[in-house]
């Protein structure tokens, strides 16, 4: 098989494709390995006459023109499994960082401005607090597992209520959208982006949150009205925010960059070396299953 | 009772002492509320002729001249319980921060230097890695609980091996000192300071660690030879360090302040608002039990 790549990915993740022609040109390739951040528009698809499979690297696939694929009968796969733990890990990392003011204190110490003392440098505990998770899929549940061990109470909102045994496992209580906003000390967004949830968190929703609450977003930037968030952070409507994603990515509102009560991460939810290799392996799984005609072993999007 | 304070602590934590004379002068006080960072030397004790109890705020009590107390029959109490969860929480926060490079990336983003991209800003997972905990007391176990939920393998070294049921609870394996150094991806110090463990981690020990390993210290600065650590960080003997405590606190070696592979926290292990109030409440418990003669309800150090 002739396989093209949109992006330079770690070669060690593609050892199992030895024997196939890697790095083929687009006009010859039968398989395209694309990455979630690399657009694959209709025009590009039309430039690949032999294309039969797009094996996307990433859980999301809104980089690909699915309609153009459908018309040509091109299969599309993704890598949903390896992103779960790294993304939940980063959500937890951002939450504990903003709570315990780790990045802020690191900045103070490096600037020589930190003063030691028993009533100085105080922060807030996660322990005993309530986390509200919007989007209780696999990533939300992997976050819940960590939050539970951290001594947090868990409430969640989801399109569908989860089965009893999963709720019991995490001691998680299902609440409606209004109550997940009102009752959370830490509110984490872990739902996929669709146009229906554009600006899910805007000025009215921020106004319903506790003034002591923190917002954590590792899902998609457009879930949040960034302008409204900045106003809320400046005026004390909420206490702080920890963000991995931005509404106009890769642009970040310059107002965010100087706020003390935010932690900012450059879209690294899935970005661990271990996670990247696992995602490459998942791409290989999909390609090899496709070649062998084992559609039941593929992560099929289309 | 006449009660003196060395330090201005939150008044809301001492409501249960209403009726007693708070903020008494030293020459009149029968009870002294001191804090772990405030020295109570022999001379100060001698200036308090009516002193019967020192109710220390903190788990540590090496700020107090115990011998001078012993000679006068002065009781000393501490607050071991409320420090457990906040300290374990910070140890976990520092570990996940250095692994996922949260503070470093926040610095990059704020400086406008972060570039987005699928193979940029990569970090390391905790998930699937091995944490080595030196000092598996209550704080070490509270850290183990969090690490287990984060998908880590747990090894520990301790003066005494823990009972089977505790090892099984955390899926923790007891190893000797050499192996906790050699086998850990993340090495966390959670033991109390005594002169015997001064410079427990020095040049030879750092040399035994993996070159990919991270050191986390939320215990006491003098556990680590700070000069040797700086050399190890500069020369790649270990990958990084996350520190809440320093050998010559409040001084921090200036070499640390500019290293990219460290996270620095200004001794805030127990420093949450919630934790501070809980520590005040524990001080009240000890004072009220002392007044009522219920020594079995006191956290007695001496």
Interface residues (C-beta under 8 A of the other chain):
Chain A: X7 X8 X9 X10 X35 X36 X37 X38 X57 X58 X85 X86 X89 X90 X92 X93 X94 X96 X97 X99 X100 X101 X102 X103 X105 X106 X107 X108 X109 X110 X112 X114 X115 X116 X117 X118 X119 X120 X121 X122 X123 X124 X125 X126 X127 X128 X145 X146 X148 X149 X150 X151 X249 X250 X252 X257 X258 X263 X264 X265 X266 X267 X268 X271 X272 X273 X274 X275 X276
Chain B: X7 X8 X9 X10 X35 X36 X37 X38 X57 X58 X85 X86 X89 X90 X92 X93 X94 X96 X97 X99 X100 X101 X102 X103 X105 X106 X107 X108 X109 X110 X112 X114 X115 X116 X117 X118 X119 X120 X121 X122 X123 X124 X125 X126 X127 X128 X145 X146 X148 X149 X150 X151 X249 X250 X252 X257 X258 X263 X264 X265 X266 X267 X268 X271 X272 X273 X274 X275 X276
